[in-house]
Amino acid sequence: MIHEDEVNKINNEYFDWMYHLVCSDNKQRNKISYRRLLYFLHSVVFVPMVDMDNSRQIDGIKFRYRFAFENGYPDAYIDEYMNNDDCSVLEMMIALAVRVEKDITDNYLYGDRTGLWFWSMINSLGLNHMDDKNFDRRYCEEVIDRFLSRRYESNGKGGLFTLEHPYHDMRDVDIWCQFMWYLDENLKEEWNS
């Protein structure tokens, strides 16, 4: 039997855990709250528009099990209290940032850059000024609708990744490929050393 209090408790802990993953690494961000923005992103369902983006959706849902593991909850809690929920935009973005950091860019010289990857997506979307004092829900809705419907610029501006020199129209490729192109353009020096 699902208890509403338990569902709310788990969901609140999950949100706080995700918030901490991307907001605790920067001293300036610790002074400025982005809870309203991240809560909004967590309230919007991620709907893949390109077939390969189904993997981003699956990663977002599986991310809940990482939360369970790191916080001592059995998988059954996630199955019971969260598994019927769709993947949110926030889950997709943070799960993507974590996957890239752990599987591709992990480098002890630079430390954990999960927050860096997440905030580069926020900047590309045009949401970096949406702290709690300046939060504008209507603006955020327009930005996320543009992203989800792939109506951003061909270089990715307004989407998750903006490139100076994209290989192709960013609107036509999946998010993972966009991220790899972004890393290629921005980490060439690191990868070549």
SEMAR-809335 format. One line per 8 residues: number of its first residue (from 1); their letters; for each residue z, y, x of N, C-alpha, C, O, CB. Coordinates in nm, 3 decimals, padded with zeros to 5 digits. Glycine has a CB too. Layout:
BEGIN
NUM) a) Z/Y/X/Z/Y/X/Z/Y/X/Z/Y/X/Z/Y/X ~ ...
This chain:
BEGIN
1) mihedevn) 00.000/-00.119/00.084/00.000/00.000/00.000/00.000/00.125/00.088/00.086/00.140/00.175/00.122/00.000/-00.095 ~ -00.094/00.213/00.067/-00.105/00.336/00.145/-00.010/00.441/00.089/-00.011/00.469/-00.031/-00.251/00.389/00.146 ~ 00.070/00.499/00.177/00.165/00.602/00.137/00.112/00.737/00.184/00.081/00.754/00.301/00.306/00.575/00.196 ~ 00.103/00.832/00.092/00.046/00.963/00.122/00.120/01.034/00.235/00.058/01.099/00.319/00.046/01.049/-00.002 ~ 00.253/01.022/00.236/00.331/01.086/00.343/00.292/01.030/00.480/00.279/01.105/00.577/00.481/01.067/00.319 ~ 00.275/00.899/00.487/00.238/00.836/00.613/00.097/00.877/00.655/00.071/00.900/00.773/00.247/00.683/00.601 ~ 00.005/00.885/00.558/-00.132/00.929/00.587/-00.129/01.070/00.645/-00.192/01.096/00.747/-00.220/00.924/00.460 ~ -00.056/01.161/00.582/-00.047/01.299/00.630/00.016/01.305/00.769/-00.030/01.381/00.854/00.035/01.384/00.532
9) kinneyfd) 00.120/01.226/00.791/00.187/01.224/00.921/00.091/01.180/01.031/00.081/01.246/01.135/00.309/01.130/00.917 ~ 00.020/01.070/01.009/-00.074/01.018/01.108/-00.187/01.118/01.131/-00.224/01.145/01.245/-00.132/00.882/01.062 ~ -00.242/01.173/01.024/-00.353/01.268/01.038/-00.310/01.394/01.111/-00.386/01.448/01.192/-00.408/01.305/00.900 ~ -00.189/01.443/01.084/-00.140/01.561/01.155/-00.118/01.532/01.303/-00.152/01.615/01.389/-00.009/01.610/01.092 ~ -00.063/01.416/01.334/-00.045/01.377/01.474/-00.179/01.362/01.544/-00.195/01.402/01.659/00.035/01.245/01.484 ~ -00.275/01.305/01.475/-00.409/01.287/01.531/-00.473/01.422/01.563/-00.530/01.441/01.670/-00.498/01.206/01.434 ~ -00.465/01.515/01.468/-00.521/01.647/01.492/-00.452/01.714/01.610/-00.519/01.769/01.697/-00.507/01.735/01.366 ~ -00.320/01.710/01.615/-00.246/01.772/01.727/-00.286/01.709/01.860/-00.301/01.779/01.960/-00.094/01.757/01.705
17) wmyhlvcs) -00.303/01.579/01.862/-00.345/01.507/01.983/-00.483/01.554/02.028/-00.505/01.581/02.146/-00.345/01.355/01.959 ~ -00.577/01.564/01.934/-00.711/01.611/01.969/-00.707/01.755/02.018/-00.771/01.790/02.117/-00.806/01.599/01.848 ~ -00.632/01.839/01.949/-00.619/01.980/01.987/-00.567/01.991/02.131/-00.619/02.069/02.211/-00.524/02.056/01.889 ~ -00.466/01.913/02.161/-00.409/01.915/02.296/-00.511/01.871/02.402/-00.512/01.925/02.513/-00.285/01.825/02.302 ~ -00.596/01.774/02.369/-00.696/01.725/02.464/-00.790/01.836/02.512/-00.833/01.834/02.627/-00.776/01.613/02.402 ~ -00.822/01.930/02.425/-00.922/02.032/02.461/-00.865/02.173/02.475/-00.937/02.263/02.517/-01.030/02.033/02.358 ~ -00.740/02.192/02.441/-00.683/02.328/02.447/-00.570/02.344/02.546/-00.522/02.456/02.565/-00.634/02.367/02.313 ~ -00.527/02.239/02.610/-00.410/02.251/02.697/-00.446/02.273/02.844/-00.358/02.302/02.924/-00.325/02.130/02.685
25) dnkqrnki) -00.573/02.258/02.880/-00.610/02.265/03.021/-00.634/02.407/03.071/-00.652/02.428/03.191/-00.733/02.184/03.044 ~ -00.636/02.502/02.983/-00.667/02.639/03.022/-00.550/02.730/02.987/-00.514/02.740/02.869/-00.797/02.688/02.954 ~ -00.492/02.795/03.085/-00.375/02.880/03.059/-00.406/02.990/02.958/-00.321/03.024/02.876/-00.324/02.941/03.188 ~ -00.526/03.045/02.965/-00.563/03.150/02.870/-00.569/03.095/02.728/-00.523/03.159/02.634/-00.700/03.213/02.909 ~ -00.627/02.975/02.712/-00.635/02.916/02.579/-00.498/02.881/02.524/-00.479/02.876/02.403/-00.723/02.792/02.582 ~ -00.402/02.855/02.614/-00.266/02.827/02.567/-00.207/02.949/02.499/-00.121/02.936/02.411/-00.178/02.783/02.684 ~ -00.250/03.067/02.538/-00.198/03.191/02.480/-00.272/03.228/02.351/-00.220/03.302/02.268/-00.209/03.305/02.580 ~ -00.393/03.176/02.335/-00.474/03.206/02.217/-00.489/03.077/02.137/-00.525/02.973/02.192/-00.615/03.265/02.257
33) syrrllyf) -00.461/03.085/02.010/-00.470/02.966/01.926/-00.609/02.954/01.862/-00.665/03.051/01.812/-00.363/02.970/01.817 ~ -00.662/02.833/01.866/-00.789/02.801/01.801/-00.768/02.694/01.694/-00.861/02.621/01.659/-00.893/02.753/01.906 ~ -00.647/02.684/01.644/-00.616/02.579/01.547/-00.702/02.590/01.422/-00.749/02.489/01.370/-00.469/02.585/01.509 ~ -00.724/02.710/01.374/-00.803/02.727/01.252/-00.947/02.680/01.273/-01.003/02.613/01.187/-00.802/02.873/01.206 ~ -01.005/02.714/01.387/-01.141/02.670/01.418/-01.148/02.518/01.428/-01.233/02.455/01.366/-01.191/02.733/01.549 ~ -01.057/02.459/01.505/-01.061/02.314/01.522/-01.028/02.241/01.392/-01.085/02.136/01.364/-00.964/02.272/01.632 ~ -00.938/02.298/01.314/-00.909/02.237/01.184/-01.034/02.242/01.095/-01.065/02.145/01.025/-00.791/02.309/01.115 ~ -01.104/02.355/01.099/-01.229/02.365/01.023/-01.329/02.259/01.069/-01.387/02.188/00.986/-01.291/02.506/01.039
41) lhsvvfvp) -01.348/02.247/01.200/-01.443/02.148/01.253/-01.402/02.006/01.213/-01.488/01.919/01.196/-01.452/02.159/01.406 ~ -01.272/01.984/01.199/-01.225/01.852/01.158/-01.244/01.828/01.008/-01.239/01.714/00.962/-01.077/01.836/01.195 ~ -01.266/01.935/00.934/-01.285/01.922/00.789/-01.432/01.899/00.752/-01.462/01.867/00.637/-01.234/02.046/00.718 ~ -01.523/01.916/00.848/-01.666/01.902/00.821/-01.714/01.765/00.868/-01.688/01.724/00.981/-01.747/02.015/00.892 ~ -01.783/01.695/00.781/-01.835/01.562/00.812/-01.957/01.576/00.903/-02.047/01.654/00.877/-01.872/01.484/00.682 ~ -01.957/01.498/01.012/-02.074/01.492/01.099/-02.177/01.400/01.038/-02.151/01.281/01.017/-02.035/01.444/01.242 ~ -02.294/01.455/01.009/-02.404/01.379/00.950/-02.519/01.375/01.050/-02.582/01.477/01.075/-02.450/01.442/00.813 ~ -02.546/01.259/01.108/-02.654/01.250/01.208/-02.791/01.276/01.144/-02.823/01.223/01.037/-02.654/01.110/01.274
49) mvdmdnsr) -02.870/01.360/01.211/-03.006/01.389/01.163/-03.112/01.316/01.246/-03.228/01.309/01.206/-03.032/01.541/01.167 ~ -03.071/01.261/01.359/-03.160/01.185/01.447/-03.097/01.046/01.459/-02.975/01.035/01.476/-03.180/01.255/01.590 ~ -03.178/00.943/01.452/-03.125/00.805/01.453/-03.025/00.778/01.564/-02.920/00.719/01.539/-03.238/00.709/01.464 ~ -03.056/00.819/01.684/-02.968/00.789/01.797/-02.832/00.858/01.785/-02.737/00.818/01.852/-03.035/00.830/01.927 ~ -02.823/00.960/01.702/-02.695/01.028/01.684/-02.595/00.947/01.603/-02.479/00.985/01.589/-02.716/01.161/01.618 ~ -02.641/00.834/01.548/-02.546/00.743/01.483/-02.441/00.697/01.583/-02.326/00.671/01.545/-02.620/00.622/01.422 ~ -02.479/00.687/01.709/-02.384/00.648/01.813/-02.274/00.752/01.830/-02.160/00.717/01.858/-02.456/00.627/01.947 ~ -02.307/00.879/01.813/-02.206/00.985/01.822/-02.106/00.971/01.706/-01.986/00.993/01.722/-02.273/01.127/01.820
57) qidgikfr) -02.158/00.936/01.590/-02.073/00.915/01.473/-01.980/00.796/01.495/-01.861/00.804/01.464/-02.161/00.892/01.347 ~ -02.033/00.687/01.547/-01.952/00.568/01.573/-01.846/00.598/01.678/-01.731/00.558/01.663/-02.041/00.451/01.619 ~ -01.885/00.670/01.786/-01.786/00.707/01.889/-01.674/00.791/01.829/-01.557/00.774/01.865/-01.854/00.785/02.002 ~ -01.709/00.882/01.737/-01.606/00.965/01.674/-01.507/00.882/01.594/-01.387/00.909/01.598/-01.671/01.067/01.584 ~ -01.556/00.784/01.523/-01.467/00.698/01.444/-01.383/00.609/01.536/-01.264/00.589/01.512/-01.550/00.611/01.345 ~ -01.444/00.555/01.641/-01.370/00.470/01.736/-01.265/00.550/01.813/-01.168/00.493/01.863/-01.468/00.403/01.834 ~ -01.285/00.679/01.823/-01.192/00.766/01.895/-01.051/00.758/01.834/-00.952/00.778/01.903/-01.242/00.911/01.892 ~ -01.045/00.728/01.706/-00.916/00.715/01.637/-00.833/00.602/01.698/-00.710/00.610/01.702/-00.938/00.688/01.487
65) yrfafeng) -00.899/00.499/01.745/-00.829/00.385/01.805/-00.774/00.421/01.943/-00.671/00.367/01.985/-00.922/00.264/01.815 ~ -00.840/00.510/02.011/-00.785/00.559/02.138/-00.655/00.635/02.111/-00.557/00.619/02.183/-00.888/00.651/02.211 ~ -00.657/00.718/02.006/-00.536/00.789/01.965/-00.425/00.688/01.936/-00.312/00.706/01.982/-00.563/00.877/01.841 ~ -00.457/00.583/01.860/-00.356/00.483/01.825/-00.299/00.419/01.950/-00.177/00.406/01.964/-00.417/00.375/01.733 ~ -00.386/00.379/02.041/-00.342/00.314/02.164/-00.251/00.406/02.246/-00.144/00.364/02.290/-00.463/00.272/02.248 ~ -00.294/00.530/02.266/-00.218/00.623/02.350/-00.086/00.667/02.286/00.003/00.715/02.356/-00.301/00.745/02.380 ~ -00.074/00.649/02.154/00.046/00.694/02.086/00.129/00.579/02.029/00.221/00.601/01.951/00.009/00.787/01.976 ~ 00.096/00.457/02.070/00.178/00.342/02.033/00.165/00.294/01.890/00.254/00.227/01.839/00.317/00.374/02.058
73) ypdayide) 00.054/00.329/01.825/00.030/00.279/01.690/-00.056/00.154/01.696/-00.147/00.146/01.778/-00.037/00.388/01.601 ~ -00.029/00.058/01.612/-00.118/-00.058/01.607/-00.251/-00.020/01.542/-00.256/00.072/01.460/-00.051/-00.175/01.530 ~ -00.357/-00.089/01.578/-00.488/-00.062/01.518/-00.483/-00.070/01.366/-00.560/-00.003/01.297/-00.592/-00.159/01.572 ~ -00.394/-00.152/01.315/-00.382/-00.167/01.170/-00.350/-00.035/01.101/-00.390/-00.012/00.987/-00.274/-00.271/01.137 ~ -00.276/00.053/01.170/-00.248/00.186/01.112/-00.376/00.264/01.091/-00.396/00.326/00.986/-00.152/00.265/01.203 ~ -00.463/00.259/01.190/-00.591/00.331/01.178/-00.674/00.267/01.068/-00.732/00.336/00.985/-00.668/00.329/01.313 ~ -00.678/00.134/01.068/-00.753/00.064/00.964/-00.704/00.103/00.825/-00.784/00.123/00.733/-00.741/-00.088/00.983 ~ -00.572/00.113/00.810/-00.515/00.141/00.678/-00.520/00.288/00.641/-00.550/00.322/00.526/-00.373/00.093/00.673
81) ymnnddcs) -00.491/00.377/00.735/-00.471/00.518/00.702/-00.589/00.610/00.732/-00.597/00.720/00.677/-00.354/00.568/00.774 ~ -00.681/00.566/00.818/-00.787/00.658/00.858/-00.928/00.600/00.854/-01.024/00.676/00.863/-00.760/00.707/00.994 ~ -00.943/00.473/00.840/-01.074/00.411/00.859/-01.172/00.439/00.746/-01.292/00.417/00.762/-01.058/00.264/00.874 ~ -01.126/00.487/00.633/-01.217/00.520/00.524/-01.273/00.661/00.535/-01.363/00.699/00.460/-01.147/00.504/00.392 ~ -01.221/00.739/00.629/-01.267/00.876/00.648/-01.396/00.878/00.728/-01.416/00.797/00.819/-01.160/00.961/00.718 ~ -01.485/00.971/00.691/-01.607/00.992/00.768/-01.573/01.057/00.901/-01.466/01.117/00.915/-01.709/01.078/00.689 ~ -01.662/01.047/00.996/-01.645/01.112/01.126/-01.659/01.263/01.107/-01.754/01.309/01.044/-01.748/01.058/01.230 ~ -01.566/01.338/01.162/-01.575/01.483/01.154/-01.654/01.539/01.273/-01.672/01.470/01.374/-01.435/01.546/01.150
89) vlemmial) -01.699/01.661/01.259/-01.768/01.728/01.370/-01.674/01.736/01.490/-01.718/01.714/01.603/-01.816/01.871/01.328 ~ -01.548/01.767/01.467/-01.451/01.776/01.577/-01.437/01.641/01.648/-01.440/01.636/01.771/-01.315/01.822/01.525 ~ -01.421/01.534/01.574/-01.408/01.401/01.635/-01.530/01.368/01.720/-01.518/01.319/01.832/-01.387/01.293/01.528 ~ -01.648/01.396/01.665/-01.771/01.368/01.738/-01.776/01.446/01.868/-01.808/01.391/01.973/-01.893/01.400/01.653 ~ -01.743/01.576/01.863/-01.752/01.661/01.982/-01.651/01.620/02.089/-01.685/01.611/02.207/-01.729/01.806/01.943 ~ -01.528/01.595/02.049/-01.426/01.559/02.147/-01.453/01.419/02.202/-01.439/01.397/02.322/-01.285/01.566/02.084 ~ -01.491/01.325/02.117/-01.523/01.190/02.164/-01.639/01.196/02.263/-01.639/01.122/02.362/-01.558/01.097/02.044 ~ -01.737/01.281/02.239/-01.849/01.297/02.330/-01.803/01.355/02.464/-01.842/01.306/02.570/-01.956/01.387/02.267
97) avrvekdi) -01.720/01.458/02.458/-01.670/01.520/02.581/-01.588/01.418/02.663/-01.602/01.413/02.786/-01.583/01.643/02.548 ~ -01.505/01.340/02.597/-01.424/01.239/02.666/-01.513/01.130/02.726/-01.493/01.090/02.840/-01.321/01.176/02.570 ~ -01.610/01.083/02.650/-01.700/00.976/02.699/-01.774/01.022/02.824/-01.782/00.949/02.922/-01.801/00.934/02.590 ~ -01.828/01.144/02.820/-01.902/01.194/02.936/-01.809/01.211/03.055/-01.846/01.176/03.168/-01.971/01.328/02.902 ~ -01.690/01.264/03.032/-01.595/01.283/03.143/-01.554/01.150/03.204/-01.552/01.136/03.326/-01.471/01.360/03.095 ~ -01.522/01.053/03.121/-01.472/00.925/03.172/-01.584/00.837/03.230/-01.562/00.767/03.328/-01.401/00.849/03.061 ~ -01.703/00.841/03.169/-01.809/00.749/03.208/-01.912/00.808/03.305/-01.981/00.732/03.374/-01.880/00.702/03.087 ~ -01.923/00.941/03.312/-02.031/00.999/03.391/-01.984/01.100/03.495/-02.022/01.092/03.611/-02.130/01.064/03.300
105) tdnylygd) -01.902/01.195/03.455/-01.869/01.306/03.546/-01.732/01.295/03.611/-01.691/01.386/03.682/-01.877/01.435/03.471 ~ -01.663/01.187/03.589/-01.529/01.170/03.645/-01.531/01.191/03.797/-01.602/01.121/03.869/-01.473/01.029/03.612 ~ -01.455/01.288/03.844/-01.451/01.321/03.986/-01.314/01.379/04.015/-01.280/01.487/03.967/-01.566/01.421/04.026 ~ -01.234/01.307/04.094/-01.096/01.350/04.121/-01.090/01.488/04.185/-00.989/01.557/04.173/-01.027/01.248/04.212 ~ -01.198/01.531/04.252/-01.199/01.663/04.313/-01.194/01.776/04.211/-01.144/01.885/04.239/-01.323/01.679/04.399 ~ -01.245/01.748/04.091/-01.252/01.851/03.987/-01.148/01.832/03.878/-01.129/01.922/03.796/-01.389/01.851/03.925 ~ -01.081/01.720/03.875/-00.984/01.694/03.768/-01.056/01.660/03.638/-01.178/01.644/03.635/-00.892/01.814/03.748 ~ -00.979/01.649/03.534/-01.032/01.615/03.402/-01.100/01.738/03.342/-01.036/01.841/03.320/-00.920/01.564/03.307
113) rtglwfws) -01.230/01.727/03.315/-01.308/01.839/03.262/-01.344/01.822/03.114/-01.437/01.884/03.065/-01.434/01.857/03.342 ~ -01.270/01.737/03.044/-01.297/01.716/02.902/-01.299/01.849/02.827/-01.391/01.875/02.749/-01.192/01.623/02.840 ~ -01.199/01.932/02.850/-01.194/02.063/02.784/-01.313/02.150/02.819/-01.364/02.222/02.733/-01.067/02.134/02.820 ~ -01.356/02.146/02.943/-01.473/02.224/02.985/-01.597/02.184/02.907/-01.670/02.270/02.859/-01.498/02.206/03.135 ~ -01.620/02.053/02.894/-01.738/02.007/02.819/-01.727/02.047/02.672/-01.825/02.091/02.611/-01.753/01.853/02.831 ~ -01.607/02.033/02.615/-01.589/02.070/02.475/-01.616/02.220/02.454/-01.689/02.258/02.363/-01.448/02.035/02.428 ~ -01.557/02.304/02.540/-01.572/02.448/02.521/-01.712/02.496/02.555/-01.754/02.601/02.506/-01.471/02.523/02.605 ~ -01.786/02.423/02.638/-01.926/02.461/02.659/-02.005/02.438/02.531/-02.098/02.513/02.501/-01.987/02.379/02.777
121) minslgln) -01.970/02.334/02.454/-02.034/02.312/02.324/-01.997/02.424/02.226/-02.083/02.475/02.155/-01.993/02.174/02.265 ~ -01.869/02.461/02.223/-01.824/02.569/02.136/-01.898/02.698/02.170/-01.940/02.771/02.080/-01.671/02.589/02.148 ~ -01.914/02.728/02.299/-01.987/02.848/02.342/-02.132/02.843/02.299/-02.184/02.942/02.248/-01.979/02.863/02.494 ~ -02.198/02.729/02.317/-02.338/02.717/02.279/-02.357/02.734/02.129/-02.456/02.792/02.084/-02.392/02.582/02.324 ~ -02.263/02.683/02.052/-02.268/02.701/01.907/-02.252/02.848/01.868/-02.302/02.891/01.764/-02.160/02.617/01.839 ~ -02.181/02.924/01.950/-02.152/03.064/01.919/-02.020/03.080/01.847/-02.002/03.173/01.768/-02.263/03.122/01.835 ~ -01.926/02.989/01.873/-01.796/02.991/01.805/-01.681/03.028/01.898/-01.565/03.024/01.856/-01.769/02.857/01.744 ~ -01.710/03.064/02.022/-01.605/03.088/02.120/-01.513/03.205/02.086/-01.402/03.212/02.138/-01.666/03.111/02.254
129) hmddknfd) -01.556/03.295/02.002/-01.472/03.409/01.964/-01.392/03.383/01.835/-01.326/03.473/01.785/-01.559/03.533/01.945 ~ -01.398/03.262/01.783/-01.332/03.229/01.656/-01.189/03.178/01.676/-01.153/03.071/01.627/-01.413/03.125/01.582 ~ -01.107/03.257/01.749/-00.966/03.221/01.760/-00.898/03.250/01.626/-00.961/03.303/01.535/-00.896/03.299/01.877 ~ -00.771/03.216/01.614/-00.702/03.228/01.485/-00.702/03.371/01.430/-00.707/03.390/01.309/-00.560/03.180/01.499 ~ -00.697/03.470/01.518/-00.694/03.610/01.472/-00.830/03.656/01.422/-00.839/03.747/01.340/-00.647/03.701/01.584 ~ -00.937/03.594/01.471/-01.073/03.637/01.436/-01.149/03.534/01.354/-01.269/03.549/01.333/-01.151/03.667/01.561 ~ -01.080/03.432/01.307/-01.147/03.322/01.237/-01.215/03.371/01.110/-01.154/03.439/01.027/-01.047/03.211/01.204 ~ -01.343/03.337/01.097/-01.424/03.373/00.980/-01.487/03.244/00.928/-01.586/03.196/00.984/-01.534/03.481/01.016
137) rryceevi) -01.431/03.191/00.823/-01.476/03.062/00.772/-01.623/03.064/00.732/-01.696/02.969/00.760/-01.391/03.021/00.652 ~ -01.667/03.170/00.667/-01.807/03.177/00.623/-01.902/03.172/00.744/-02.004/03.103/00.741/-01.832/03.307/00.542 ~ -01.867/03.247/00.849/-01.949/03.245/00.970/-01.952/03.104/01.029/-02.058/03.054/01.067/-01.894/03.346/01.074 ~ -01.836/03.041/01.038/-01.828/02.905/01.093/-01.910/02.807/01.010/-01.977/02.720/01.065/-01.681/02.859/01.101 ~ -01.905/02.821/00.880/-01.984/02.733/00.793/-02.133/02.749/00.821/-02.206/02.650/00.828/-01.955/02.763/00.646 ~ -02.178/02.874/00.838/-02.319/02.899/00.868/-02.358/02.839/01.002/-02.464/02.777/01.015/-02.347/03.050/00.868 ~ -02.273/02.856/01.103/-02.301/02.804/01.236/-02.310/02.651/01.233/-02.404/02.594/01.288/-02.192/02.848/01.336 ~ -02.216/02.586/01.170/-02.215/02.440/01.168/-02.327/02.386/01.081/-02.384/02.281/01.111/-02.080/02.388/01.118
145) drflsrry) -02.360/02.455/00.972/-02.474/02.414/00.891/-02.604/02.422/00.973/-02.688/02.333/00.965/-02.485/02.502/00.763 ~ -02.618/02.529/01.050/-02.737/02.544/01.136/-02.743/02.431/01.238/-02.849/02.374/01.263/-02.735/02.682/01.209 ~ -02.627/02.397/01.297/-02.622/02.288/01.394/-02.657/02.155/01.329/-02.743/02.082/01.379/-02.483/02.279/01.458 ~ -02.593/02.122/01.219/-02.613/01.992/01.155/-02.755/01.975/01.102/-02.809/01.865/01.101/-02.514/01.975/01.041 ~ -02.817/02.086/01.058/-02.954/02.077/01.006/-03.058/02.101/01.115/-03.178/02.105/01.087/-02.973/02.179/00.892 ~ -03.012/02.118/01.239/-03.099/02.136/01.356/-03.192/02.255/01.341/-03.311/02.246/01.371/-03.180/02.010/01.380 ~ -03.137/02.366/01.296/-03.213/02.492/01.284/-03.179/02.589/01.397/-03.199/02.710/01.383/-03.185/02.557/01.148 ~ -03.128/02.536/01.508/-03.096/02.621/01.621/-03.223/02.644/01.705/-03.330/02.594/01.670/-02.983/02.558/01.708
153) esngkggl) -03.211/02.718/01.814/-03.327/02.753/01.896/-03.377/02.632/01.975/-03.302/02.537/01.998/-03.292/02.868/01.991 ~ -03.501/02.637/02.016/-03.563/02.523/02.085/-03.497/02.493/02.220/-03.506/02.381/02.269/-03.711/02.549/02.105 ~ -03.431/02.593/02.280/-03.360/02.568/02.406/-03.217/02.519/02.382/-03.141/02.501/02.477/-03.357/02.696/02.491 ~ -03.181/02.499/02.256/-03.050/02.446/02.220/-02.949/02.551/02.179/-02.844/02.516/02.126/-02.995/02.369/02.333 ~ -02.977/02.679/02.202/-02.882/02.784/02.165/-02.855/02.780/02.015/-02.947/02.783/01.933/-02.935/02.925/02.207 ~ -02.727/02.772/01.982/-02.687/02.755/01.843/-02.657/02.610/01.811/-02.600/02.579/01.706/-02.796/02.806/01.750 ~ -02.695/02.521/01.902/-02.659/02.379/01.894/-02.546/02.354/01.993/-02.475/02.447/02.031/-02.782/02.286/01.924 ~ -02.530/02.231/02.035/-02.419/02.198/02.125/-02.446/02.234/02.271/-02.352/02.257/02.346/-02.389/02.052/02.115
161) ftlehpyh) -02.573/02.239/02.311/-02.605/02.261/02.452/-02.722/02.357/02.466/-02.830/02.333/02.411/-02.635/02.128/02.523 ~ -02.701/02.464/02.538/-02.807/02.561/02.565/-02.857/02.542/02.707/-02.778/02.538/02.801/-02.757/02.707/02.543 ~ -02.989/02.530/02.723/-03.050/02.511/02.854/-03.138/02.630/02.891/-03.199/02.693/02.804/-03.132/02.382/02.857 ~ -03.143/02.660/03.018/-03.235/02.763/03.068/-03.378/02.708/03.065/-03.472/02.779/03.029/-03.195/02.807/03.212 ~ -03.393/02.582/03.105/-03.525/02.520/03.117/-03.525/02.382/03.053/-03.520/02.281/03.123/-03.568/02.511/03.265 ~ -03.531/02.376/02.919/-03.528/02.244/02.855/-03.657/02.166/02.882/-03.764/02.224/02.899/-03.507/02.260/02.703 ~ -03.643/02.035/02.886/-03.758/01.948/02.909/-03.849/01.944/02.787/-03.972/01.938/02.799/-03.711/01.807/02.943 ~ -03.788/01.948/02.670/-03.859/01.944/02.542/-03.780/02.029/02.443/-03.674/02.082/02.476/-03.878/01.797/02.490
169) dmrdvdiw) -03.831/02.040/02.324/-03.760/02.109/02.216/-03.629/02.033/02.190/-03.631/01.916/02.152/-03.848/02.117/02.086 ~ -03.518/02.100/02.210/-03.387/02.035/02.198/-03.361/01.983/02.056/-03.281/01.892/02.037/-03.277/02.133/02.237 ~ -03.427/02.041/01.958/-03.404/02.000/01.819/-03.461/01.862/01.789/-03.426/01.799/01.689/-03.466/02.102/01.723 ~ -03.548/01.815/01.877/-03.615/01.687/01.854/-03.550/01.569/01.925/-03.594/01.455/01.909/-03.758/01.697/01.896 ~ -03.446/01.595/02.004/-03.384/01.486/02.079/-03.238/01.468/02.037/-03.175/01.559/01.983/-03.393/01.513/02.231 ~ -03.187/01.350/02.063/-03.050/01.319/02.022/-02.949/01.394/02.108/-02.983/01.443/02.216/-03.024/01.168/02.031 ~ -02.827/01.403/02.060/-02.721/01.479/02.125/-02.689/01.425/02.264/-02.665/01.503/02.356/-02.595/01.477/02.039 ~ -02.689/01.292/02.281/-02.660/01.236/02.412/-02.763/01.283/02.515/-02.727/01.325/02.625/-02.657/01.081/02.405
177) cqfmwyld) -02.889/01.277/02.479/-02.995/01.322/02.569/-02.979/01.471/02.599/-02.997/01.513/02.714/-03.134/01.294/02.507 ~ -02.947/01.550/02.500/-02.924/01.693/02.521/-02.813/01.714/02.624/-02.825/01.798/02.713/-02.887/01.762/02.388 ~ -02.705/01.638/02.611/-02.592/01.652/02.703/-02.634/01.613/02.845/-02.594/01.678/02.942/-02.474/01.565/02.656 ~ -02.713/01.506/02.858/-02.756/01.464/02.991/-02.843/01.572/03.055/-02.832/01.597/03.175/-02.834/01.330/02.983 ~ -02.929/01.636/02.978/-03.011/01.745/03.030/-02.923/01.864/03.069/-02.947/01.929/03.171/-03.117/01.789/02.926 ~ -02.821/01.890/02.988/-02.728/01.998/03.019/-02.657/01.971/03.151/-02.646/02.060/03.236/-02.626/02.016/02.904 ~ -02.609/01.850/03.169/-02.542/01.814/03.294/-02.638/01.822/03.412/-02.602/01.872/03.519/-02.483/01.673/03.285 ~ -02.759/01.775/03.393/-02.859/01.780/03.500/-02.883/01.924/03.544/-02.894/01.951/03.663/-02.990/01.715/03.454
185) enlkeewn) -02.892/02.014/03.449/-02.918/02.154/03.481/-02.796/02.223/03.542/-02.811/02.313/03.625/-02.961/02.229/03.357 ~ -02.677/02.182/03.503/-02.556/02.252/03.546/-02.478/02.186/03.658/-02.392/02.251/03.719/-02.467/02.268/03.430 ~ -02.505/02.060/03.688/-02.428/01.991/03.791/-02.514/01.942/03.908/-02.471/01.856/03.984/-02.356/01.873/03.730 ~ -02.634/01.996/03.923/-02.723/01.950/04.030/-02.657/01.957/04.166/-02.666/01.863/04.245/-02.851/02.033/04.031 ~ -02.591/02.068/04.194/-02.527/02.084/04.326/-02.419/01.978/04.348/-02.411/01.918/04.456/-02.466/02.224/04.339 ~ -02.336/01.955/04.246/-02.230/01.856/04.258/-02.288/01.717/04.279/-02.238/01.641/04.363/-02.140/01.857/04.134 ~ -02.391/01.683/04.205/-02.448/01.549/04.212/-02.527/01.527/04.339/-02.542/01.414/04.384/-02.537/01.523/04.092 ~ -02.579/01.635/04.399/-02.659/01.622/04.520/-02.574/01.626/04.647/-02.626/01.603/04.757/-02.762/01.733/04.525
193) s) -02.445/01.653/04.634/-02.360/01.662/04.754/-02.294/01.529/04.786/-02.220/01.519/04.883/-02.253/01.769/04.737
